[in-house]
Amino acid sequence: MTTGTEVQGAEASREQQWEQAMSELYASYLDFGKKALKDFDEEAVHQARVSSRKLITLLSILDPEDASGLRAYFKRSQKRLGKVRDADVLIQSFKKRRKEAKREGDKKTAKLLKAVILHQKDRRTRQRGKLADELPSLLKGETDGKWNDFIKERLPALVTEQDVNVAMRELEVAFEQQKKRCKELLGQEDPASREALDELHQLRLLAKRIRYTANAASFALDQKFHANEAIYKDIQSELGEITDKRMWMERLEKIGRKKLGASRGTWNSFVDKLQAELTDALRRNTVVDVPEALTYSAASAGQE
């Protein structure tokens, strides 16, 4: 029989585990955030963003109503870091593409890619400026007492009220429901349509939440959930490839051919290549089945 003392001891231990996990994530967020501000190191920006995402994920479980106000605070940080990170990823990818084009002797495509890179570097400079303006104040959360108040005053009660295993199961159910919605949608229309890609993006976000929960709260999860980090990391990666291709195409469309000084032929050739890559990523994904006829139709439409 479990005694009252044993129950109290277990609750104290659980509280300490949560405090340690949250404090380590917060320390990581502060550390990488300060490094990101120092010289906008790409890895520091990435890790600061990941830490803020993990904090948002755990706070959504522990403090679903955001009574502490911390979730909104980390979302602002994540948004600013994300703008810079997205530009970093696009620039890295297009630099690789430019090297390939130059190696293949495709000077026109290489010139187009150089123009895209320069445009995105200008955009990144502006986003870095906004990050430098806003992040310092967001990194002072500990000094204004909000974080300490949450850890010392709110967390003990929240740990006893919320069950991360229930939250994980709810996330799994939400993922399966969204997966079903995606499957139904992809069976009816062009898988590369805006609506279909929006729904796949939502599925990816759910996979990311499950992955981050499994990683950051592993100490509090039942054994049956321990494999979720690896499982949903793979899912997130597959869907992420689709999201990246889509984002790059939308970015190009937003900039426009004329602004980049590309000929219509060079522009159409490169856009068609990206469309083919998107269609291929949709066809190859193992998360949601895409009918072969529909991916063929989407590829043909992109080449018209």
C-alpha positions as CSV (number, residue, x, y, z in Angstrom):
1,M,0.0,0.0,0.0
2,T,1.3,3.5,-0.9
3,T,1.6,5.7,2.1
4,G,0.9,9.5,2.3
5,T,4.6,10.1,2.8
6,E,5.4,8.2,-0.4
7,V,2.8,10.1,-2.4
8,Q,4.2,13.4,-1.1
9,G,7.7,12.3,-2.0
10,A,6.7,11.3,-5.5
11,E,5.0,14.6,-6.0
12,A,8.0,16.5,-4.8
13,S,10.3,14.5,-7.1
14,R,8.0,15.2,-10.0
15,E,8.0,18.9,-9.2
16,Q,11.8,18.9,-9.0
17,Q,12.0,17.1,-12.4
18,W,9.8,19.6,-14.1
19,E,11.6,22.5,-12.5
20,Q,14.9,21.2,-13.7
21,A,13.6,20.5,-17.2
22,M,12.0,23.9,-17.6
23,S,15.0,25.7,-16.0
24,E,17.5,24.0,-18.4
25,L,15.4,24.9,-21.4
26,Y,15.1,28.5,-20.2
27,A,18.9,28.7,-19.6
28,S,19.5,27.3,-23.1
29,Y,17.1,29.9,-24.6
30,L,18.9,32.7,-22.8
31,D,22.4,31.4,-23.7
32,F,21.7,30.8,-27.4
33,G,19.6,34.0,-27.6
34,K,22.5,36.1,-26.4
35,K,24.9,34.3,-28.8
36,A,22.5,35.0,-31.6
37,L,22.5,38.7,-30.8
38,K,26.2,38.8,-30.7
39,D,26.9,38.0,-34.3
40,F,23.7,36.3,-35.6
41,D,25.4,32.9,-35.7
42,E,23.1,30.6,-37.7
43,E,23.3,27.7,-35.3
44,A,22.7,30.0,-32.3
45,V,19.6,31.5,-34.0
46,H,18.4,27.9,-34.7
47,Q,19.0,26.6,-31.2
48,A,17.4,29.7,-29.6
49,R,14.4,29.1,-31.7
50,V,14.2,25.4,-30.9
51,S,14.5,26.2,-27.1
52,S,11.7,28.8,-27.4
53,R,9.5,26.2,-29.3
54,K,10.1,23.6,-26.6
55,L,9.2,26.0,-23.9
56,I,6.0,27.0,-25.7
57,T,5.1,23.3,-26.1
58,L,5.6,22.5,-22.4
59,L,3.8,25.6,-21.3
60,S,0.8,24.8,-23.5
61,I,0.5,21.6,-21.4
62,L,1.3,23.0,-18.0
63,D,-0.4,26.3,-18.4
64,P,-2.9,25.9,-21.2
65,E,-4.7,29.2,-20.5
66,D,-1.3,31.0,-20.4
67,A,-2.2,32.6,-17.0
68,S,1.5,33.3,-16.5
69,G,1.8,35.2,-19.8
70,L,5.0,33.4,-20.6
71,R,3.8,31.5,-23.7
72,A,2.9,34.8,-25.5
73,Y,6.3,36.1,-24.5
74,F,8.2,33.1,-26.0
75,K,6.0,33.2,-29.1
76,R,7.2,36.7,-29.8
77,S,10.8,35.5,-29.5
78,Q,10.2,32.5,-31.7
79,K,8.6,34.7,-34.4
80,R,11.5,37.0,-34.6
81,L,14.1,34.2,-34.5
82,G,12.0,32.3,-37.1
83,K,12.1,35.1,-39.6
84,V,15.9,35.1,-39.5
85,R,16.2,31.3,-39.5
86,D,13.9,30.9,-42.5
87,A,16.1,33.4,-44.4
88,D,19.3,31.5,-43.3
89,V,17.9,28.2,-44.6
90,L,16.8,29.6,-48.0
91,I,20.1,31.3,-48.5
92,Q,22.0,28.1,-47.7
93,S,19.9,26.0,-50.1
94,F,20.1,28.5,-52.9
95,K,23.9,28.8,-52.5
96,K,24.1,25.0,-53.0
97,R,21.9,25.3,-56.1
98,R,24.0,28.1,-57.5
99,K,27.2,26.0,-57.2
100,E,25.4,23.1,-59.0
101,A,24.3,25.4,-61.8
102,K,27.8,26.9,-62.2
103,R,29.3,23.4,-62.2
104,E,26.8,22.3,-64.9
105,G,27.6,25.5,-67.0
106,D,24.1,26.9,-66.6
107,K,25.1,30.5,-66.3
108,K,21.6,32.0,-66.6
109,T,20.2,29.9,-63.7
110,A,23.3,30.7,-61.7
111,K,22.7,34.4,-62.3
112,L,19.0,34.1,-61.2
113,L,20.0,32.3,-58.1
114,K,22.6,34.9,-57.2
115,A,19.9,37.6,-57.6
116,V,17.6,35.6,-55.2
117,I,20.4,35.2,-52.7
118,L,21.2,38.9,-52.7
119,H,17.6,39.8,-52.3
120,Q,17.2,37.4,-49.4
121,K,20.4,38.7,-47.8
122,D,18.9,42.2,-47.8
123,R,15.7,40.8,-46.3
124,R,17.6,38.9,-43.7
125,T,19.5,42.1,-42.8
126,R,16.2,43.8,-42.1
127,Q,14.9,40.8,-40.0
128,R,18.2,40.7,-38.1
129,G,17.7,44.4,-37.3
130,K,14.2,43.7,-35.9
131,L,15.6,40.8,-33.9
132,A,18.3,43.0,-32.5
133,D,15.7,45.6,-31.5
134,E,13.2,43.2,-29.8
135,L,15.1,40.2,-28.5
136,P,17.2,42.0,-25.8
137,S,14.0,43.0,-23.9
138,L,12.6,39.5,-24.4
139,L,15.7,38.0,-22.9
140,K,15.1,39.9,-19.6
141,G,12.2,37.8,-18.6
142,E,14.1,36.4,-15.6
143,T,15.0,39.9,-14.3
144,D,11.4,41.1,-14.2
145,G,10.4,38.2,-12.0
146,K,7.9,36.6,-14.4
147,W,9.9,33.4,-14.9
148,N,10.9,33.0,-11.3
149,D,7.3,33.6,-10.2
150,F,6.2,30.8,-12.6
151,I,8.8,28.3,-11.4
152,K,8.5,29.0,-7.7
153,E,4.8,30.0,-7.3
154,R,2.8,28.4,-10.2
155,L,4.7,25.3,-11.2
156,P,4.1,23.2,-8.1
157,A,0.4,23.4,-8.4
158,L,0.4,23.0,-12.2
159,V,2.5,19.8,-12.0
160,T,-0.2,18.1,-9.9
161,E,-3.1,19.4,-12.1
162,Q,-1.7,18.5,-15.5
163,D,-0.8,15.0,-16.8
164,V,1.7,15.1,-19.7
165,N,0.7,11.5,-20.7
166,V,-2.9,12.7,-21.3
167,A,-1.6,15.7,-23.2
168,M,0.6,13.4,-25.4
169,R,-2.4,11.1,-26.1
170,E,-4.5,14.1,-27.1
171,L,-1.7,15.2,-29.4
172,E,-1.5,11.8,-31.0
173,V,-5.3,11.8,-31.6
174,A,-5.2,15.3,-33.1
175,F,-2.4,14.1,-35.4
176,E,-4.3,11.1,-36.6
177,Q,-7.4,13.3,-37.2
178,Q,-5.4,15.8,-39.1
179,K,-3.7,13.0,-41.1
180,K,-7.2,11.6,-42.0
181,R,-8.2,15.1,-43.2
182,C,-5.1,15.4,-45.3
183,K,-5.7,12.0,-46.8
184,E,-9.3,12.8,-47.8
185,L,-8.2,16.2,-49.2
186,L,-5.3,14.8,-51.2
187,G,-7.6,12.1,-52.7
188,Q,-9.9,14.8,-54.1
189,E,-7.7,17.5,-55.6
190,D,-4.3,18.7,-56.6
191,P,-1.9,17.7,-53.8
192,A,0.1,20.9,-54.5
193,S,-2.9,23.2,-54.1
194,R,-2.7,25.9,-51.4
195,E,-5.4,24.2,-49.3
196,A,-3.7,20.8,-49.4
197,L,-0.3,22.2,-48.5
198,D,-1.8,24.3,-45.7
199,E,-3.3,21.1,-44.2
200,L,0.0,19.2,-44.6
201,H,1.8,22.1,-42.8
202,Q,-0.6,21.8,-39.9
203,L,0.1,18.1,-39.7
204,R,3.8,18.9,-39.6
205,L,3.3,21.3,-36.7
206,L,1.5,18.6,-34.7
207,A,4.3,16.2,-35.4
208,K,6.7,18.8,-34.1
209,R,4.7,19.4,-30.9
210,I,4.7,15.6,-30.3
211,R,8.4,15.4,-30.9
212,Y,9.3,18.3,-28.7
213,T,7.0,17.0,-25.9
214,A,8.6,13.5,-26.1
215,N,12.0,15.1,-25.9
216,A,11.6,17.8,-23.3
217,A,9.2,15.8,-21.0
218,S,10.6,12.3,-21.4
219,F,11.1,12.0,-17.7
220,A,7.3,12.3,-17.1
221,L,6.1,10.1,-19.9
222,D,5.0,6.5,-19.8
223,Q,7.3,4.0,-21.6
224,K,4.9,3.6,-24.5
225,F,5.6,7.2,-25.5
226,H,9.4,7.1,-25.4
227,A,9.8,6.2,-29.1
228,N,7.7,9.2,-30.2
229,E,10.7,11.6,-30.5
230,A,12.4,9.5,-33.2
231,I,9.1,8.5,-34.9
232,Y,7.8,12.0,-35.2
233,K,11.2,13.5,-36.0
234,D,11.2,11.4,-39.2
235,I,7.6,12.5,-40.0
236,Q,8.5,16.1,-39.4
237,S,11.5,15.8,-41.7
238,E,9.5,14.3,-44.5
239,L,6.8,17.0,-44.3
240,G,9.4,19.6,-43.8
241,E,10.9,18.9,-47.2
242,I,7.5,19.6,-48.7
243,T,7.1,22.8,-46.7
244,D,10.5,24.1,-47.7
245,K,9.8,23.6,-51.5
246,R,6.5,25.4,-51.1
247,M,8.1,28.3,-49.2
248,W,10.8,28.7,-51.8
249,M,8.3,28.8,-54.6
250,E,6.1,31.3,-52.8
251,R,9.1,33.5,-52.0
252,L,10.1,33.5,-55.7
253,E,6.6,34.4,-56.7
254,K,6.5,37.3,-54.2
255,I,9.8,38.7,-55.4
256,G,8.8,38.3,-59.1
257,R,10.8,37.6,-62.3
258,K,11.3,41.3,-63.3
259,K,12.8,42.3,-60.0
260,L,15.4,39.5,-60.3
261,G,16.3,40.5,-63.8
262,A,15.6,37.0,-65.2
263,S,14.5,36.1,-68.7
264,R,11.1,34.5,-69.0
265,G,12.7,31.2,-70.2
266,T,15.2,31.0,-67.3
267,W,12.5,31.9,-64.8
268,N,10.0,29.3,-66.1
269,S,12.7,26.6,-66.3
270,F,13.7,27.2,-62.6
271,V,10.1,27.5,-61.3
272,D,9.2,24.3,-63.2
273,K,12.1,22.5,-61.6
274,L,11.0,23.6,-58.1
275,Q,7.4,22.5,-58.9
276,A,8.7,19.1,-60.0
277,E,10.7,18.8,-56.8
278,L,7.6,19.7,-54.7
279,T,5.6,17.1,-56.6
280,D,8.3,14.5,-56.1
281,A,8.5,15.2,-52.4
282,L,4.7,14.8,-52.2
283,R,4.8,11.5,-54.1
284,R,7.7,10.1,-52.0
285,N,6.3,11.0,-48.6
286,T,5.3,8.0,-46.5
287,V,3.1,10.0,-44.0
288,V,0.0,10.6,-46.2
289,D,-0.6,8.6,-49.4
290,V,-0.9,10.8,-52.5
291,P,-2.6,9.1,-55.5
292,E,-0.1,8.7,-58.3
293,A,-2.6,10.1,-60.9
294,L,-2.8,13.4,-58.9
295,T,0.9,13.9,-58.5
296,Y,1.3,13.3,-62.2
297,S,-1.5,15.8,-62.9
298,A,0.2,18.3,-60.6
299,A,3.6,17.8,-62.3
300,S,2.0,18.2,-65.7
301,A,0.2,21.4,-64.6
302,G,3.6,22.9,-63.4
303,Q,5.1,22.3,-66.8
304,E,2.4,24.0,-68.9
